[in-house]
């Protein structure tokens, strides 16, 4: 029974594509995270999101130059 299970485990490749795509997405996310972490892009993104939030909460205070 165990030998039959192990043989089937090594022969069948039904989930192989899903595993490969998951690993590729993880690799891209890791490279992106390292790229953002080691630069000041994260600070610029945080600053930009705070400006967007300010414009949403107070649209009459917001200007196109801020």
C-alpha positions as a printed Julia matrix, in Angstrom:
66×3 Matrix{Float64}:
   0.0    0.0     0.0
   2.77   2.47    0.91
   4.85   1.51   -2.12
   1.85   2.03   -4.4
   1.28   5.48   -2.85
   4.93   6.51   -3.26
   5.0    5.27   -6.84
   1.88   7.28   -7.65
   3.33  10.33   -5.88
   6.43  10.33   -8.09
   4.62   9.54  -11.35
   1.67  11.94  -11.24
   2.32  15.63  -11.91
  -1.17  17.15  -11.66
  -0.25  20.04   -9.34
   3.12  20.84  -10.85
   1.97  23.96  -12.71
   0.39  25.45   -9.62
   3.55  24.92   -7.59
   5.73  26.47  -10.31
   3.48  29.52  -10.63
   3.39  29.97   -6.86
   7.17  29.86   -6.65
   7.46  32.37   -9.5
   5.04  34.78   -7.8
   6.95  34.44   -4.53
  10.24  35.15   -6.3
   8.88  38.27   -7.99
   7.39  39.49   -4.72
  10.68  38.92   -2.91
  12.67  40.83   -5.53
  10.14  43.68   -5.44
  10.21  43.79   -1.64
  14.02  43.91   -1.55
  14.04  46.62   -4.21
  11.59  48.8    -2.3
  13.23  48.13    1.05
  16.72  49.2    -0.04
  15.6   52.46   -1.68
  13.56  55.46   -0.66
  10.64  54.41   -2.85
   8.77  53.26    0.25
   9.01  56.73    1.79
   7.73  58.32   -1.43
   4.83  55.87   -1.59
   3.89  56.57    2.04
   4.05  60.32    1.4
   1.9   59.97   -1.71
  -0.72  57.87    0.09
  -0.92  60.4     2.92
  -1.57  63.15    0.34
  -4.31  61.04   -1.24
  -5.85  60.43    2.18
  -5.74  64.15    2.96
  -7.49  64.93   -0.32
 -10.17  62.33    0.36
 -10.9   63.52    3.9
 -10.8   67.22    3.03
 -11.32  67.77   -0.7
 -11.55  71.57   -0.42
  -8.15  71.74    1.29
  -6.5   69.64   -1.39
  -4.85  71.26   -4.4
  -3.26  69.77   -7.48
   0.2   70.98   -6.46
   0.21  69.31   -3.03
